[in-house]
Amino acid sequence: MVSSFTKKIGLKGKVVGIDLLEVAPIKGIDFIQGDFMQEEILNEMVDKLENKPVDLVISDMAPNISGIKMVDQQKAIYLNELAFDFASKHLKQNGCFLVKSFVGKILKSLLKI
């Protein structure tokens, strides 16, 4: 029997995720526990992608909040830039990139990329 998840990603589809925290296993998803900013974790993800371009990169990374808006936004934008760098190297042509960020002056410069 084919699960509804398999129907959505296809028989050859693959979902890979990275999280700092432990994630309960979900059938059909490869989770890596670690920090996206660490080269060994990023390399593990690339290995799981089997050198194939991806259709979608989603990032919901967020920095630990300091309460200082400008500092928090700069840290969030840095994480956005890391995700964008990954996407620019691994997305298929016409692939999709989705990222969350903090709205503010710095975000406008990122959106111009």
Wavefront OBJ file of the C-alpha trace (Angstrom):
o trace
v 0.000 0.000 0.000
v 1.303 3.461 -0.934
v 1.016 6.042 1.854
v -0.462 9.492 1.188
v 2.972 10.971 1.917
v 4.566 8.775 -0.755
v 1.890 9.860 -3.227
v 2.851 13.497 -2.640
v 6.605 13.071 -3.075
v 6.474 10.247 -5.580
v 8.162 6.897 -5.428
v 11.566 8.453 -6.135
v 11.046 11.569 -4.005
v 13.062 12.280 -0.917
v 12.611 14.585 2.063
v 15.639 15.470 4.169
v 15.643 17.775 7.170
v 18.088 19.157 9.701
v 17.151 20.281 13.191
v 19.129 21.197 16.283
v 16.632 19.299 18.386
v 15.771 15.628 18.273
v 12.808 14.953 15.997
v 10.542 11.947 16.349
v 10.917 9.681 13.318
v 8.475 10.253 10.456
v 8.188 7.557 7.822
v 9.720 8.681 4.559
v 11.740 11.569 6.000
v 15.466 11.524 6.723
v 16.235 13.735 9.722
v 19.698 14.817 10.717
v 20.120 16.190 14.217
v 22.678 18.950 14.158
v 23.562 22.506 13.282
v 23.136 23.563 9.641
v 26.150 25.847 10.107
v 28.477 22.895 10.795
v 30.205 21.611 7.681
v 29.951 17.949 8.701
v 26.159 18.237 9.157
v 25.767 20.053 5.854
v 27.894 17.397 4.131
v 25.707 14.677 5.636
v 22.671 16.352 4.123
v 24.327 16.660 0.732
v 25.233 12.962 0.904
v 21.595 12.063 1.634
v 20.562 14.048 -1.451
v 22.750 11.692 -3.506
v 24.090 14.555 -5.600
v 20.644 15.168 -7.102
v 19.149 18.654 -7.471
v 16.131 19.374 -5.285
v 12.702 20.833 -6.044
v 12.272 22.757 -2.811
v 14.393 24.196 -0.015
v 12.537 25.365 3.082
v 14.275 27.061 5.987
v 12.611 27.914 9.266
v 15.902 28.562 11.038
v 15.819 31.341 13.586
v 18.439 32.710 15.947
v 18.115 32.726 19.705
v 16.383 36.021 20.389
v 18.285 38.694 22.312
v 15.462 41.231 22.387
v 17.517 43.751 20.415
v 15.654 44.036 17.112
v 18.584 45.038 14.904
v 20.862 42.320 16.318
v 18.151 39.661 16.047
v 17.349 40.662 12.482
v 21.017 40.567 11.453
v 21.361 37.057 12.891
v 18.175 35.936 11.116
v 19.377 37.384 7.808
v 22.671 35.536 8.211
v 20.740 32.258 8.566
v 18.620 33.229 5.539
v 21.797 33.823 3.541
v 23.161 30.408 4.524
v 19.924 28.772 3.394
v 19.975 30.784 0.164
v 23.557 29.708 -0.494
v 22.538 26.066 -0.044
v 19.507 26.545 -2.296
v 21.547 28.241 -5.019
v 23.854 25.205 -5.128
v 21.243 22.448 -4.880
v 17.928 23.639 -6.343
v 16.730 22.457 -9.730
v 16.163 25.129 -12.324
v 12.829 26.764 -11.430
v 12.966 25.151 -7.973
v 11.379 26.894 -4.997
v 13.019 28.507 -1.983
v 11.006 29.366 1.117
v 12.529 31.044 4.137
v 11.207 32.760 7.228
v 12.772 35.949 8.450
v 12.242 39.005 10.574
v 10.744 41.971 8.748
v 12.878 45.081 8.785
v 15.334 47.219 6.824
v 17.917 44.466 6.371
v 15.373 42.074 4.869
v 14.815 44.446 1.931
v 18.440 44.018 0.834
v 18.112 40.225 1.003
v 14.981 40.274 -1.158
v 16.937 42.039 -3.937
v 19.186 38.984 -4.457
l 1 2 3 4 5 6 7 8 9 10 11 12 13 14 15 16 17 18 19 20 21 22 23 24 25 26 27 28 29 30 31 32 33 34 35 36 37 38 39 40 41 42 43 44 45 46 47 48 49 50 51 52 53 54 55 56 57 58 59 60 61 62 63 64 65 66 67 68 69 70 71 72 73 74 75 76 77 78 79 80 81 82 83 84 85 86 87 88 89 90 91 92 93 94 95 96 97 98 99 100 101 102 103 104 105 106 107 108 109 110 111 112 113
